[in-house]
Amino acid sequence: MTLLLTAHEVERAAALLRAGELVAFPTETVYGLGADARNGRAVAAVFEAKGRPHFNPLICHVADAAAAFAETVPDARARALADRFWPGPLTLVLPRRPDCRVDLLAGAGLETLAVRVPAHPLALALLRAAATPVAAPSANRSGQVSPTTAQHVLDGLGGRIAAVLDGGACDVGVESTVLDLAAGGAALLRPGGVPVEAIEAVIGPVARPLPLAAAEATRTLRSPGMMLSHYAPSLPVRLGAREVAADEALLAFGPAPPGAGAVWQLSESRDLREAAARLFAGLRWLDAEGRRLGLVRIAAMLVPAEGLGAAINDRLQRAAAPR
């Protein structure tokens, strides 16, 4: 059962988020499906509830610029844009801090993080009360129309999430503009509520996005909702492993075969939510440990394709693709 909470129950909604539950809440555009961005299992539950086919990066919503920059490394341009457009529909993609506490799954394993401060009083109240970054895509099943009322959320996700914080109808508009500042330049990854011309008036020229077909082919874009350049290990990845050699690192799912040079267990009990939450950290650890030990590849055990398994397999197939 999904609770319908009133605007006076912000503290209750925040407590649910801190407890690892999913809570939908209004923003200035549409309702977002929120999870504690520091809790990998909660973030995995977002993908599960939405039926999201890929582990695309999620935008982390925070209460103010200070909270955003506690997790990322801003430059002078990022600070100027935050001063001008936050709260508001502008998402900045910035490098993660080395001590960033946001779970890797929320950023799809990348070295960057997408952050924004929403311009909705109830969203800001929830973020302040929760006192944690909240990863929040739109609160609908993947591929369906984005919700602009609490009832829309219940129609699509009722029974799949803990609660909906009812803020009435959203002031429906386009999604947030996504701007990548992480690589030194400035690239528009997704046009949205802040016109690029207004951004350029603050920081100067901004590169326009590739056409979607080119973005898919090159996997260079890092915006939520697009095909993205995911973290790939430097060691080659072998899929469908049933046995493992001594010169291989093993990404295990369930009981692990013996003999690997290093092992990272996604889930001994074959829990797909636990496996999703541990996937990116596991690939990074096996890559670093495997290289330290002189291993030649990462062997990944079979993961069933249903539910979150489809997203896990999608990510593993990308990691194993020729490069």
VOBA-1610 file (N, C-alpha, C; in pm, whole numbers, padded with zeros to 5 digits, always signed):
BEGIN
Met+00085-00120+00000Met+00000+00000+00000Met+00088+00125+00000Thr+00051+00219-00083Thr+00126+00345-00092Thr+00052+00454-00016Leu+00121+00517+00079Leu+00061+00624+00158Leu+00050+00751+00076Leu-00060+00823+00093Leu-00075+00956+00035Leu-00060+01055+00150Leu+00053+01128+00149Leu+00084+01220+00257Leu+00051+01363+00217Thr+00002+01441+00312Thr-00030+01581+00285Thr+00094+01667+00302Ala+00082+01792+00261Ala+00195+01886+00273Ala+00237+01907+00418His+00152+01873+00513His+00184+01888+00654His+00261+01768+00710Glu+00286+01666+00625Glu+00353+01544+00670Glu+00493+01529+00610Val+00558+01642+00594Val+00693+01641+00536Val+00789+01560+00622Glu+00783+01576+00754Glu+00875+01502+00841Glu+00855+01352+00828Arg+00730+01309+00811Arg+00704+01166+00795Arg+00763+01117+00663Ala+00748+01196+00557Ala+00805+01160+00427Ala+00957+01154+00437Ala+01019+01249+00507Ala+01164+01251+00523Ala+01213+01129+00600Ala+01138+01090+00703Ala+01175+00972+00781Ala+01172+00847+00695Leu+01074+00837+00606Leu+01067+00723+00516Leu+01189+00720+00423Leu+01228+00836+00370Leu+01346+00841+00285Leu+01470+00796+00361Arg+01487+00846+00481Arg+01605+00808+00559Arg+01606+00660+00593Ala+01488+00599+00597Ala+01477+00456+00626Ala+01496+00369+00501Gly+01526+00432+00388Gly+01551+00356+00265Gly+01428+00331+00181Glu+01317+00396+00213Glu+01195+00379+00135Glu+01191+00479+00018Leu+01101+00453-00077Leu+01082+00542-00192Leu+00965+00634-00167Val+00985+00764-00191Val+00881+00864-00170Val+00875+00955-00293Ala+00758+00963-00355Ala+00739+01057-00466Ala+00705+01195-00410Phe+00754+01299-00479Phe+00731+01435-00431Phe+00724+01530-00549Pro+00658+01645-00533Pro+00644+01738-00645Pro+00768+01825-00664Thr+00799+01854-00789Thr+00896+01958-00822Thr+00823+02061-00908Glu+00897+02161-00957Glu+00832+02263-01038Glu+00789+02210-01174Thr+00840+02091-01214Thr+00805+02036-01345Thr+00710+01918-01331Val+00760+01807-01276Val+00677+01687-01256Val+00709+01630-01118Tyr+00636+01525-01080Tyr+00667+01454-00955Tyr+00790+01367-00977Gly+00881+01371-00878Gly+01000+01288-00881Gly+00984+01168-00788Leu+01053+01059-00822Leu+01052+00940-00738Leu+01181+00938-00658Gly+01172+00974-00530Gly+01289+00999-00449Gly+01338+00879-00371Ala+01471+00870-00361Ala+01538+00772-00277Ala+01660+00839-00215Asp+01698+00797-00096Asp+01821+00844-00034Asp+01937+00808-00127Ala+02003+00908-00184Ala+02108+00884-00284Ala+02232+00819-00224Arg+02242+00814-00093Arg+02357+00751-00028Arg+02331+00604+00005Asn+02213+00557-00025Asn+02171+00421+00007Asn+02156+00343-00123Gly+02254+00255-00151Gly+02253+00183-00278Gly+02130+00098-00299Arg+02082+00033-00194Arg+01962-00052-00208Arg+01840+00033-00240Ala+01831+00152-00180Ala+01718+00240-00209Ala+01724+00288-00353Val+01844+00322-00401Val+01858+00365-00540Val+01823+00252-00635Ala+01867+00131-00604Ala+01830+00016-00686Ala+01679-00003-00691Ala+01613+00026-00580Ala+01467+00012-00576Ala+01398+00110-00670Val+01461+00226-00695Val+01405+00322-00793Val+01400+00258-00930Phe+01511+00199-00973Phe+01513+00134-01104Phe+01411+00020-01109Glu+01399-00053-00999Glu+01305-00166-00994Glu+01162-00116-01004Ala+01127-00014-00928Ala+00990+00037-00929Ala+00950+00093-01064Lys+01044+00160-01130Lys+01015+00220-01260Lys+01020+00119-01374Gly+01084+00004-01351Gly+01108-00087-01461Gly+01204-00025-01561Arg+01299+00053-01509Arg+01393+00127-01593Arg+01493+00030-01655Pro+01507+00029-01788Pro+01586-00075-01852Pro+01737-00057-01841His+01785+00063-01810His+01928+00087-01802His+01957+00158-01669Phe+02080+00141-01622Phe+02125+00216-01505Phe+02176+00352-01551Asn+02085+00435-01599Asn+02124+00571-01635Asn+02149+00652-01509Pro+02237+00752-01517Pro+02256+00838-01400Pro+02126+00905-01359Leu+02107+00920-01230Leu+01992+00989-01175Leu+02034+01127-01125Ile+01948+01225-01138Ile+01977+01358-01085Ile+01960+01356-00934Cys+02060+01407-00864Cys+02052+01418-00719Cys+01997+01555-00682His+01885+01556-00615His+01821+01680-00572His+01869+01714-00431Val+01905+01839-00412Val+01954+01885-00282Val+01888+02017-00247Ala+01900+02056-00120Ala+01826+02173-00071Ala+01890+02305-00108Asp+02021+02305-00135Asp+02089+02431-00167Asp+02222+02401-00233Ala+02287+02507-00281Ala+02414+02489-00351Ala+02521+02430-00261Ala+02521+02468-00133Ala+02622+02414-00041Ala+02613+02262-00034Ala+02490+02208-00032Ala+02473+02064-00028Ala+02519+02000-00158Ala+02493+02066-00271Ala+02538+02014-00400Ala+02690+02009-00407Phe+02754+02116-00360Phe+02899+02126-00372Phe+02972+02051-00261Ala+02899+01998-00164Ala+02959+01909-00066Ala+02989+01772-00127Glu+02920+01739-00239Glu+02937+01609-00304Glu+03014+01619-00436Thr+03029+01739-00490Thr+03092+01759-00620Thr+03201+01865-00610Val+03276+01880-00719Val+03383+01979-00726Val+03340+02089-00823Pro+03292+02204-00770Pro+03249+02311-00858Pro+03365+02400-00899Asp+03353+02461-01016Asp+03446+02567-01052Asp+03372+02700-01045Ala+03437+02808-01087Ala+03375+02940-01078Ala+03249+02948-01162Arg+03247+02877-01276Arg+03128+02879-01361Arg+03010+02813-01291Ala+03034+02699-01227Ala+02927+02629-01156Ala+02871+02716-01045Arg+02957+02783-00973Arg+02910+02870-00864Arg+02829+02987-00918Ala+02873+03043-01031Ala+02799+03154-01090Ala+02662+03110-01139Leu+02656+02992-01200Leu+02527+02941-01248Leu+02435+02907-01132Ala+02491+02852-01025Ala+02409+02822-00907Ala+02352+02950-00848Asp+02434+03054-00841Asp+02386+03183-00788Asp+02273+03238-00874Arg+02282+03217-01004Arg+02184+03276-01096Arg+02057+03193-01110Phe+02068+03060-01112Phe+01955+02977-01154Phe+01901+02880-01048Trp+01967+02867-00935Trp+01915+02778-00831Trp+01848+02858-00720Pro+01734+02812-00668Pro+01658+02695-00711Pro+01600+02716-00852Gly+01593+02607-00927Gly+01538+02615-01061Gly+01574+02495-01145Pro+01521+02491-01267Pro+01535+02372-01353Pro+01667+02367-01429Leu+01779+02373-01356Leu+01911+02358-01415Leu+01985+02249-01338Thr+02030+02147-01412Thr+02111+02039-01354Thr+02254+02056-01402Leu+02348+02051-01308Leu+02490+02061-01340Leu+02556+01925-01322Val+02630+01882-01423Val+02710+01759-01415Val+02852+01801-01380Leu+02898+01758-01263Leu+03027+01801-01208Leu+03106+01679-01161Pro+03237+01693-01145Pro+03315+01581-01091Pro+03272+01548-00948Arg+03268+01418-00918Arg+03244+01375-00780Arg+03364+01410-00693Arg+03338+01450-00570Arg+03448+01465-00476Arg+03502+01326-00439Pro+03630+01317-00406Pro+03684+01187-00362Pro+03609+01131-00242Asp+03557+01218-00156Asp+03483+01173-00038Asp+03332+01180-00058Cys+03288+01184-00184Cys+03144+01192-00213Cys+03072+01073-00150Arg+02962+01103-00081Arg+02887+00998-00011Arg+02770+00945-00092Val+02746+01000-00209Val+02638+00950-00294Val+02680+00814-00351Asp+02589+00718-00345Asp+02621+00584-00392Asp+02654+00585-00540Leu+02749+00499-00579Leu+02790+00494-00720Leu+02675+00462-00813Leu+02578+00382-00769Leu+02467+00346-00856Leu+02386+00468-00897Ala+02375+00567-00808Ala+02300+00688-00842Ala+02363+00762-00959Gly+02495+00753-00972Gly+02565+00816-01083Gly+02603+00720-01193Ala+02545+00599-01193Ala+02572+00497-01294Ala+02720+00464-01306Gly+02792+00475-01193Gly+02931+00436-01192Gly+03028+00537-01248Leu+02979+00654-01288Leu+03065+00755-01347Leu+03142+00832-01241Glu+03244+00906-01286Glu+03320+00992-01196Glu+03255+01128-01180Thr+03134+01141-01231Thr+03060+01267-01225Thr+02929+01247-01152Leu+02865+01359-01118Leu+02737+01355-01051Leu+02650+01468-01104Ala+02523+01438-01131Ala+02428+01539-01176Ala+02351+01590-01054Val+02355+01722-01032Val+02294+01780-00912Val+02207+01900-00951Arg+02100+01919-00873Arg+02020+02040-00891Arg+01943+02072-00763Val+01900+02198-00752Val+01816+02246-00642Val+01680+02280-00701Pro+01576+02201-00672Pro+01445+02225-00734Pro+01377+02351-00680Ala+01295+02411-00765Ala+01225+02535-00726Ala+01080+02503-00690His+01062+02424-00586His+00928+02392-00536His+00935+02394-00384Pro+00851+02470-00316Pro+00866+02483-00171Pro+00853+02352-00096Leu+00766+02263-00142Leu+00749+02136-00071Leu+00869+02045-00094Ala+00922+02046-00216Ala+01043+01968-00244Ala+01159+02017-00157Leu+01175+02147-00146Leu+01284+02202-00065Leu+01265+02169+00082Ala+01141+02175+00129Ala+01114+02140+00268Ala+01149+01993+00295Leu+01115+01906+00200Leu+01146+01764+00214Leu+01297+01741+00215Leu+01367+01807+00124Leu+01512+01789+00117Leu+01581+01839+00244Arg+01534+01950+00297Arg+01592+01999+00423Arg+01564+01903+00537Ala+01443+01850+00542Ala+01407+01758+00650Ala+01481+01625+00638Ala+01499+01576+00515Ala+01567+01448+00495Ala+01717+01460+00521Ala+01774+01577+00494Ala+01916+01604+00518Ala+02006+01505+00447Thr+01969+01471+00324Thr+02049+01382+00240Thr+02019+01414+00095Pro+02115+01398+00004Pro+02081+01409-00137Pro+01976+01305-00174Val+01882+01344-00258Val+01773+01255-00298Val+01780+01233-00448Ala+01807+01109-00489Ala+01807+01073-00630Ala+01663+01059-00676Ala+01627+01127-00785Ala+01485+01131-00820Ala+01463+01150-00969Pro+01437+01041-01042Pro+01383+01054-01177Pro+01233+01081-01168Ser+01165+01093-01281Ser+01021+01115-01279Ser+00950+00995-01218Ala+00841+01021-01145Ala+00772+00917-01067Ala+00668+00846-01152Asn+00715+00774-01252Asn+00627+00699-01339Asn+00698+00572-01384Arg+00622+00476-01434Arg+00683+00358-01494Arg+00760+00401-01618Ser+00873+00337-01642Ser+00959+00375-01754Ser+00881+00370-01885Gly+00892+00479-01962Gly+00826+00486-02091Gly+00687+00544-02087Gln+00631+00565-01969Gln+00498+00621-01957Gln+00505+00772-01937Val+00388+00836-01944Val+00382+00982-01935Val+00421+01027-01795Ser+00501+01133-01787Ser+00544+01184-01657Ser+00425+01236-01577Pro+00425+01217-01444Pro+00311+01255-01361Pro+00318+01400-01315Thr+00205+01465-01314Thr+00199+01604-01267Thr+00105+01621-01149Thr+00045+01512-01101Thr-00035+01515-00979Thr-00002+01390-00897Ala-00039+01393-00769Ala-00018+01276-00683Ala-00097+01157-00733Gln-00216+01182-00787Gln-00297+01072-00837Gln-00232+01005-00956His-00166+01084-01041His-00092+01023-01153His+00014+00925-01101Val+00082+00965-00992Val+00184+00877-00935Val+00120+00749-00885Leu+00010+00763-00811Leu-00058+00644-00757Leu-00108+00554-00868Asp-00154+00613-00979Asp-00204+00532-01090Asp-00093+00445-01149Gly+00030+00497-01150Gly+00139+00423-01212Gly+00223+00341-01116Leu+00239+00391-00992Leu+00333+00329-00899Leu+00269+00285-00768Gly+00137+00297-00757Gly+00070+00254-00636Gly+00104+00110-00600Gly+00144+00088-00475Gly+00185-00045-00431Gly+00331-00075-00453Arg+00400+00007-00532Arg+00542-00015-00560Arg+00632+00074-00475Ile+00577+00180-00418Ile+00656+00276-00342Ile+00588+00300-00208Ala+00662+00361-00115Ala+00608+00377+00020Ala+00504+00487+00030Ala+00530+00601-00038Ala+00443+00716-00017Ala+00454+00815-00132Val+00351+00899-00140Val+00350+01016-00229Val+00321+01138-00143Leu+00407+01237-00152Leu+00385+01364-00083Leu+00306+01454-00177Asp+00183+01482-00139Asp+00090+01552-00229Asp+00111+01702-00220Gly+00159+01759-00331Gly+00177+01903-00339Gly+00085+01967-00440Gly-00023+01895-00477Gly-00113+01947-00579Gly-00055+01930-00717Ala-00117+01997-00813Ala-00071+01988-00951Ala+00058+02067-00970Cys+00152+02010-01048Cys+00276+02079-01078Cys+00250+02190-01180Asp+00335+02290-01176Asp+00337+02388-01284Asp+00412+02322-01399Val+00337+02255-01485Val+00400+02169-01584Val+00487+02250-01680Gly+00609+02207-01699Gly+00700+02269-01794Gly+00794+02166-01847Val+00894+02210-01919Val+00993+02116-01969Val+01083+02073-01854Glu+01157+01964-01877Glu+01246+01913-01774Glu+01363+02009-01755Ser+01445+01978-01657Ser+01559+02066-01629Ser+01660+02061-01743Thr+01725+02172-01767Thr+01840+02177-01856Thr+01956+02104-01788Val+02026+02021-01864Val+02141+01949-01809Val+02267+02000-01877Leu+02360+02052-01797Leu+02482+02113-01847Leu+02602+02040-01788Asp+02691+01993-01874Asp+02810+01920-01830Asp+02927+02018-01822Leu+02977+02036-01700Leu+03095+02120-01677Leu+03214+02037-01630Ala+03202+01906-01634Ala+03301+01820-01569Ala+03432+01808-01645Ala+03430+01828-01776Ala+03549+01802-01856Ala+03626+01929-01891Gly+03594+02040-01827Gly+03665+02164-01852Gly+03591+02259-01943Gly+03520+02204-02043Gly+03437+02286-02129Gly+03298+02300-02069Ala+03204+02337-02155Ala+03063+02345-02114Ala+02982+02284-02227Ala+02910+02176-02199Ala+02833+02105-02301Ala+02690+02090-02257Leu+02598+02126-02343Leu+02456+02109-02317Leu+02419+01964-02348Leu+02383+01891-02245Leu+02346+01751-02264Leu+02197+01735-02288Arg+02117+01824-02230Arg+01973+01818-02251Arg+01916+01958-02239Pro+01850+02008-02343Pro+01783+02137-02329Pro+01665+02125-02234Gly+01631+02235-02167Gly+01522+02227-02070Gly+01476+02363-02026Gly+01443+02372-01897Gly+01375+02490-01845Gly+01456+02617-01841Val+01588+02607-01843Val+01674+02725-01849Val+01730+02734-01990Pro+01698+02837-02067Pro+01747+02846-02205Pro+01900+02853-02209Val+01957+02789-02309Val+02102+02788-02320Val+02156+02929-02337Glu+02079+03016-02400Glu+02123+03154-02418Glu+02141+03223-02284Ala+02053+03191-02188Ala+02065+03250-02054Ala+02190+03198-01984Ile+02223+03071-02007Ile+02345+03015-01950Ile+02468+03082-02010Glu+02466+03099-02142Glu+02580+03160-02209Glu+02601+03305-02166Ala+02493+03371-02126Ala+02506+03507-02076Ala+02586+03512-01946Val+02594+03401-01876Val+02666+03394-01749Val+02808+03342-01767Ile+02825+03235-01850Ile+02956+03168-01855Ile+03020+03167-01993Gly+02952+03220-02094Gly+03009+03218-02228Gly+02962+03098-02310Pro+03027+03069-02422Pro+02978+02969-02518Pro+02959+02831-02456Val+02851+02766-02501Val+02817+02630-02459Val+02805+02543-02583Ala+02871+02427-02583Ala+02861+02334-02695Ala+02724+02270-02696Arg+02666+02259-02815Arg+02535+02199-02830Arg+02546+02047-02834Pro+02436+01977-02800Pro+02443+01830-02792Pro+02453+01765-02928Leu+02511+01643-02927Leu+02507+01560-03046Leu+02364+01519-03076Pro+02330+01491-03202Pro+02202+01427-03230Pro+02193+01295-03154Leu+02071+01254-03119Leu+02055+01134-03037Leu+02118+01011-03101Ala+02108+00999-03236Ala+02165+00882-03302Ala+02317+00879-03283Ala+02380+00996-03292Ala+02524+01003-03273Ala+02561+00977-03128Ala+02480+01028-03037Ala+02506+01004-02895Ala+02501+00855-02864Glu+02404+00785-02922Glu+02393+00642-02899Glu+02513+00569-02957Ala+02557+00612-03076Ala+02668+00543-03141Ala+02799+00563-03064Thr+02821+00685-03013Thr+02948+00715-02947Thr+02942+00697-02796Arg+02822+00697-02740Arg+02803+00688-02596Arg+02885+00795-02524Thr+02875+00919-02573Thr+02954+01026-02514Thr+02873+01114-02422Leu+02739+01107-02426Leu+02659+01196-02344Leu+02638+01136-02206Arg+02622+01226-02107Arg+02613+01179-01969Arg+02491+01236-01901Ser+02384+01251-01977Ser+02263+01310-01923Ser+02160+01203-01892Pro+02087+01216-01780Pro+01977+01123-01756Pro+01881+01122-01874Gly+01834+01001-01910Gly+01739+00989-02018Gly+01802+00970-02154Met+01935+00966-02164Met+02004+00941-02290Met+02094+00820-02273Met+02142+00765-02388Met+02242+00661-02380Met+02372+00726-02336Leu+02441+00663-02242Leu+02546+00735-02172Leu+02678+00662-02178Ser+02784+00738-02153Ser+02918+00681-02144Ser+02939+00629-02002His+02922+00498-01983His+02932+00441-01850His+03077+00407-01817Tyr+03105+00399-01689Tyr+03235+00351-01645Tyr+03258+00210-01697Ala+03372+00186-01757Ala+03410+00052-01801Ala+03544+00018-01739Pro+03560-00103-01687Pro+03688-00140-01627Pro+03797-00151-01732Ser+03922-00135-01690Ser+04033-00149-01785Ser+04059-00295-01818Leu+04031-00386-01726Leu+04042-00529-01756Leu+03925-00572-01844Pro+03949-00662-01940Pro+03836-00714-02019Pro+03741-00794-01931Val+03616-00800-01974Val+03512-00868-01898Val+03461-00988-01978Arg+03454-01103-01912Arg+03400-01226-01972Arg+03265-01255-01908Leu+03162-01267-01988Leu+03027-01286-01937Leu+02991-01434-01926Gly+02891-01462-01844Gly+02834-01596-01835Gly+02927-01699-01773Ala+03014-01657-01682Ala+03114-01749-01626Ala+03049-01853-01534Arg+03080-01979-01559Arg+03038-02089-01470Arg+03159-02146-01397Glu+03276-02129-01456Glu+03402-02166-01393Glu+03494-02046-01402Val+03599-02047-01320Val+03689-01932-01318Val+03832-01980-01303Ala+03923-01909-01371Ala+04065-01945-01366Ala+04137-01863-01260Ala+04256-01909-01225Ala+04334-01842-01120Ala+04379-01703-01162Asp+04386-01678-01294Asp+04429-01545-01340Asp+04311-01455-01371Glu+04192-01489-01320Glu+04072-01409-01340Glu+04019-01358-01206Ala+03959-01240-01211Ala+03883-01187-01098Ala+03736-01222-01122Leu+03665-01258-01017Leu+03528-01307-01032Leu+03426-01210-00977Leu+03329-01175-01060Leu+03210-01103-01016Leu+03103-01208-00992Ala+03081-01242-00866Ala+02997-01356-00832Ala+02853-01314-00807Phe+02762-01404-00839Phe+02620-01388-00807Phe+02570-01523-00759Gly+02554-01535-00626Gly+02524-01665-00569Gly+02653-01739-00536Pro+02645-01868-00504Pro+02764-01945-00467Pro+02871-01935-00575Ala+02992-01901-00534Ala+03099-01875-00629Ala+03180-02001-00655Pro+03212-02030-00781Pro+03304-02141-00809Pro+03442-02109-00755Pro+03518-02211-00718Pro+03650-02186-00659Pro+03754-02149-00764Gly+03865-02090-00716Gly+03983-02075-00800Gly+04014-01935-00846Ala+03926-01836-00824Ala+03950-01701-00874Ala+04063-01634-00798Gly+04132-01542-00868Gly+04236-01465-00802Gly+04182-01360-00709Ala+04059-01315-00732Ala+03991-01218-00646Ala+03842-01235-00669Val+03761-01210-00566Val+03616-01231-00577Val+03543-01112-00517Trp+03444-01063-00589Trp+03347-00966-00537Trp+03210-01030-00548Gln+03142-01042-00436Gln+03011-01106-00432Gln+02902-01001-00449Leu+02825-01010-00558Leu+02711-00921-00577Leu+02601-00953-00477Ser+02568-01080-00464Ser+02468-01121-00366Ser+02474-01272-00348Glu+02520-01314-00231Glu+02527-01457-00201Glu+02388-01521-00210Ser+02285-01445-00170Ser+02148-01498-00169Ser+02077-01476-00302Arg+02146-01424-00403Arg+02092-01399-00537Arg+01976-01298-00532Asp+01993-01197-00448Asp+01896-01088-00437Asp+01932-00982-00541Leu+01844-00958-00638Leu+01877-00868-00748Leu+01892-00723-00702Arg+01817-00682-00601Arg+01831-00544-00553Arg+01967-00525-00487Glu+02009-00623-00408Glu+02141-00616-00347Glu+02249-00618-00456Ala+02230-00701-00558Ala+02328-00710-00666Ala+02340-00578-00742Ala+02227-00515-00769Ala+02230-00387-00839Ala+02303-00282-00757Ala+02277-00282-00627Ala+02340-00183-00540Ala+02491-00202-00531Arg+02539-00324-00552Arg+02682-00355-00537Arg+02757-00363-00670Leu+02688-00344-00781Leu+02747-00370-00912Leu+02864-00278-00943Phe+02843-00146-00940Phe+02948-00055-00983Phe+03067-00057-00888Ala+03040-00064-00759Ala+03150-00074-00664Ala+03230-00202-00689Gly+03161-00310-00724Gly+03228-00437-00750Gly+03317-00431-00872Leu+03267-00373-00980Leu+03349-00362-01100Leu+03475-00279-01074Arg+03458-00169-01001Arg+03574-00085-00970Arg+03675-00160-00883Trp+03626-00230-00781Trp+03718-00300-00691Trp+03790-00412-00763Leu+03717-00492-00843Leu+03780-00601-00914Leu+03882-00549-01015Asp+03852-00437-01079Asp+03946-00380-01175Asp+04075-00339-01106Ala+04062-00267-00995Ala+04182-00221-00923Ala+04258-00338-00861Glu+04186-00428-00796Glu+04250-00542-00730Glu+04309-00638-00833Gly+04235-00658-00943Gly+04284-00746-01048Gly+04413-00695-01109Arg+04420-00565-01135Arg+04543-00508-01190Arg+04657-00517-01087Arg+04625-00495-00960Arg+04729-00504-00856Arg+04787-00644-00849Leu+04701-00745-00869Leu+04744-00885-00858Leu+04794-00942-00990Gly+04787-00864-01097Gly+04831-00913-01227Gly+04733-01006-01295Leu+04604-00997-01261Leu+04504-01081-01325Leu+04473-01029-01465Val+04417-01116-01549Val+04405-01081-01691Val+04264-01037-01731Arg+04164-01073-01652Arg+04027-01034-01690Arg+03935-01046-01570Ile+03813-00995-01588Ile+03704-01011-01491Ile+03604-01109-01549Ala+03574-01214-01476Ala+03473-01311-01517Ala+03345-01282-01440Ala+03235-01263-01511Ala+03106-01230-01448Ala+03011-01348-01458Met+02961-01390-01344Met+02866-01501-01343Met+02732-01459-01402Leu+02652-01557-01438Leu+02520-01532-01495Leu+02428-01464-01394Val+02353-01366-01441Val+02250-01300-01362Val+02119-01316-01438Pro+02011-01359-01372Pro+01885-01375-01445Pro+01838-01244-01504Ala+01767-01252-01616Ala+01733-01132-01693Ala+01605-01065-01648Glu+01533-01122-01552Glu+01407-01059-01512Glu+01432-00946-01413Gly+01337-00852-01406Gly+01344-00742-01311Gly+01472-00663-01325Leu+01535-00633-01210Leu+01660-00557-01211Leu+01772-00631-01283Gly+01757-00761-01301Gly+01859-00837-01373Gly+01879-00787-01514Ala+01772-00737-01577Ala+01786-00685-01713Ala+01879-00565-01715Ala+01867-00476-01616Ala+01954-00359-01610Ala+02096-00400-01574Ile+02112-00497-01484Ile+02246-00544-01449Ile+02314-00603-01572Asn+02242-00685-01647Asn+02299-00746-01767Asn+02331-00643-01873Asp+02245-00540-01886Asp+02273-00433-01982Asp+02408-00369-01949Arg+02430-00340-01820Arg+02555-00275-01779Arg+02674-00367-01802Leu+02657-00494-01771Leu+02768-00588-01790Leu+02801-00606-01938Gln+02699-00607-02023Gln+02724-00618-02167Gln+02802-00498-02219Arg+02770-00379-02166Arg+02846-00260-02205Arg+02991-00269-02156Ala+03009-00320-02034Ala+03144-00333-01980Ala+03226-00433-02061Ala+03159-00533-02119Ala+03229-00638-02194Ala+03244-00605-02343Ala+03182-00495-02388Ala+03184-00463-02531Ala+03327-00431-02577Pro+03361-00463-02701Pro+03495-00429-02753Pro+03521-00281-02743Arg+03643-00243-02709Arg+03681-00103-02698Arg+03830-00085-02727
//
